[in-house]
């Protein structure tokens, strides 16, 4: 129990990152609810120009340091080194929680019907009692996210844990929208493709690959046409970190940021 309490927060590119164990992060968000985001390197390099994504990260309770590139560059630049905490490790720990294994305690947003079928079968086979009513197929969202159907279902079901398993860049604004509009505070976990790595809906990532911070390489080998350009594009995160470090990146065309991080909970 003591290990899960040993954590701190570190501001990187203006975003509040949780520095500690996966269990510690889950304990933190489970106490009073809130939004946890897992920003990727390709997402972070667009912080200066993608206001929707930026506002979602700023409005989250905290982020976890999933990007191996961000962690590597930060640790080269700063004395206060940070460990990597992957979204996959976070999810592996999350699904071991007794709380989330209780019937109707978790609600899962999936990217497609096929993914939902495979992911739900895997969850049930591994002891997660997720009912059909607590699985939602996300539509294709507009630039401004509004989803009254999802809001109404969540208000009826009122699950304690809401797990968003859709694409990065969309799940964070959706999580922020739900955090702002729900009448209660569930723990909202933006885990992206992590559930697909476990269920086989995407390439399975072994624990040793994840622990070595090589998930990006494993995905690139499995589907080079899709993932190599994406991860190569993440190289633009390096000059951003060199220039801004803990400060929020801005571009000349960026409007004033109006969303700030929530106040620390006492």
Residue pairs with C-beta under 8 A, 6 or more apart in sequence:
3 21
3 23
3 24
4 20
4 21
4 23
4 24
4 27
5 24
5 27
6 20
6 21
6 24
7 18
7 19
7 20
7 21
7 24
7 25
7 28
8 19
8 20
9 16
9 17
9 18
9 19
9 62
9 264
10 16
10 17
10 19
10 80
10 82
10 246
11 17
11 246
12 65
12 70
12 74
12 241
12 245
12 246
13 44
13 47
13 240
13 241
13 244
13 245
13 246
13 247
13 248
13 249
14 47
14 58
14 244
14 246
14 247
14 248
14 249
15 39
15 44
15 47
15 57
15 58
15 63
15 248
15 261
16 60
16 61
16 62
16 63
16 261
17 62
17 63
17 64
17 65
17 82
18 24
18 25
18 28
18 36
18 62
18 63
18 64
18 65
18 85
19 65
19 82
19 83
20 85
21 85
22 64
22 85
22 89
22 90
22 92
22 93
22 94
23 93
25 36
25 62
25 64
25 85
25 90
26 90
26 93
26 94
26 97
26 187
28 61
28 62
29 35
29 36
29 61
29 62
29 187
29 188
29 189
30 97
30 99
30 160
30 161
30 187
31 265
32 185
32 265
33 184
33 185
33 186
33 187
33 188
34 60
34 61
34 62
34 179
34 185
34 187
34 188
34 262
35 59
35 60
35 61
35 175
35 176
35 178
35 179
35 188
35 190
36 60
36 61
36 62
36 63
36 64
36 90
36 187
36 188
36 189
36 190
37 56
37 57
37 60
37 62
37 63
37 64
37 172
37 175
37 190
38 63
38 64
38 66
38 87
38 90
38 168
38 190
38 191
38 192
38 194
39 57
39 63
39 66
39 67
39 168
39 172
40 66
40 67
40 168
40 192
40 234
41 67
41 68
41 69
41 70
41 216
41 231
41 234
41 237
42 168
42 230
42 231
42 233
42 234
43 50
43 53
43 168
43 169
43 172
44 67
44 70
44 234
44 237
44 240
45 233
45 234
45 235
45 236
45 237
45 240
46 53
47 53
47 54
47 57
47 240
47 248
47 249
48 54
48 240
48 249
48 250
48 251
48 254
49 251
49 253
49 254
50 169
51 254
51 255
51 257
52 143
52 144
52 173
53 169
53 172
53 173
54 248
54 257
55 173
55 176
55 257
55 258
55 259
56 172
56 173
56 175
56 176
57 63
57 172
58 248
58 257
58 259
58 260
58 261
59 176
59 179
59 180
59 259
59 260
59 261
59 262
60 172
60 175
60 176
60 179
60 261
61 261
61 262
64 85
64 87
64 90
65 71
65 82
65 83
65 84
65 85
66 84
66 85
66 86
66 87
66 90
67 84
67 234
67 237
68 84
68 213
68 214
68 215
68 216
69 234
69 235
69 237
69 238
70 237
70 241
71 82
71 83
71 84
71 213
73 237
73 238
73 241
73 242
74 81
74 82
74 241
74 245
75 81
75 82
77 241
77 242
77 245
78 245
84 213
86 194
86 210
86 213
86 215
87 191
87 192
87 194
88 194
88 197
88 198
88 205
88 210
88 215
89 210
89 211
90 189
90 191
90 194
91 163
91 189
91 191
91 194
91 195
91 198
92 198
92 207
94 100
94 161
94 163
94 189
94 191
95 101
95 123
95 126
95 128
99 105
99 160
99 161
100 106
100 128
100 160
100 161
101 127
101 128
101 129
102 129
103 129
103 131
104 129
104 131
104 134
104 157
104 159
105 159
105 160
105 161
106 128
106 130
106 134
106 159
106 160
106 161
106 162
106 163
107 134
107 135
107 136
107 154
107 157
107 159
107 161
107 162
107 163
107 186
108 116
108 119
108 120
108 123
108 130
108 134
108 135
108 136
108 163
108 165
108 195
109 136
109 138
109 150
109 162
109 163
109 164
109 165
109 166
109 171
109 174
110 116
110 119
110 120
110 135
110 136
110 137
110 138
110 165
110 166
111 137
111 138
111 165
111 166
111 167
112 137
113 137
114 201
115 165
115 196
115 201
116 135
116 137
118 199
118 200
118 201
119 165
119 195
119 196
119 199
119 201
120 130
120 132
120 135
121 199
122 195
122 198
122 199
122 200
123 130
123 195
123 199
124 130
133 153
133 157
134 157
134 159
136 150
136 153
138 147
138 150
138 166
138 170
138 174
139 147
141 147
141 170
141 173
141 174
145 170
145 173
145 174
145 177
146 177
147 174
147 177
150 178
151 178
151 181
151 182
154 162
154 178
154 182
154 186
155 182
155 183
158 184
158 186
159 186
160 186
160 187
161 186
161 187
161 189
162 175
162 178
162 186
162 187
162 188
162 189
163 189
163 191
163 195
164 171
164 174
164 175
164 188
164 189
164 190
164 191
164 192
165 171
165 191
165 192
165 193
165 194
165 195
165 196
166 174
166 192
167 192
167 193
168 192
168 193
171 190
171 192
172 190
175 188
175 190
178 188
179 185
179 188
193 202
195 201
196 202
197 203
197 204
197 205
197 215
198 204
202 219
202 222
203 218
203 219
203 222
203 223
205 215
205 218
205 219
206 218
209 215
209 217
209 218
216 227
216 231
219 227
219 231
220 227
220 228
220 231
240 249
243 249
248 257
250 257
